Amino acid sequence: MPKRVIREVNSWFERERIVSNLERFQDFIIISLCLGLFCVMLIRLGDMFFSFLHPLDLREITSDILFILILVELFRLLIDYLQTQQISVGAAVEITIVSALREVILRGVLEIPQNQLFGISTFLLVLAVIFITIPLISRLFGHVTSYNHDTLSDTEIVASGNVAADEI
């Protein structure tokens, strides 16, 4: 009986089991965020349609449309994460760019102080550089192959037909 209890307690602390449970909990959190985000999108969409009944305020309608587009992109980012278990940096950068531009559009370029406008411009420039360099970096590091000379014997290399240029 005590050995069985000890074995059961030890199984609670197995690395695979802990990681599996944490991944399930993380998926639950992401699904909760998706549901909450979807509800917020529906509420904002309803508010936008009800605002059409009153005299049109172009700034408010533009704000609602851009905010809903940002929420849709965040929703897409969360769905992609659930499918691949990886964050799409490109999508996150796109969302950040649209969010920053939304604030500039709503406040107006002439109403923003010069130093704040300079900061926003620098921020957008850095985001643009990140957005442009992501495909280049992934292409550069995506085709890198490493050969582990310590674990491959000569017969395994010849048998598989994969010979690196420095081994010849």
Buried (B, 14 or more C-beta within 10 A) or exposed (E): EEEEEEEEEEEEEEEEEEEEEEEEEEEEEBEEBBEEBBEBBEEBBEEBEEBEEEEEEEEBEEBBBBBBBBBBBBBBBBEBBEEEEEEBEBBBBBBBBBBBEBEBEBEEEEEBEEEEBEEBEEEBEEBEEBBEEBEEEEEEEEEEEEBEEEEBEEEEBEEEEEEEEEEE
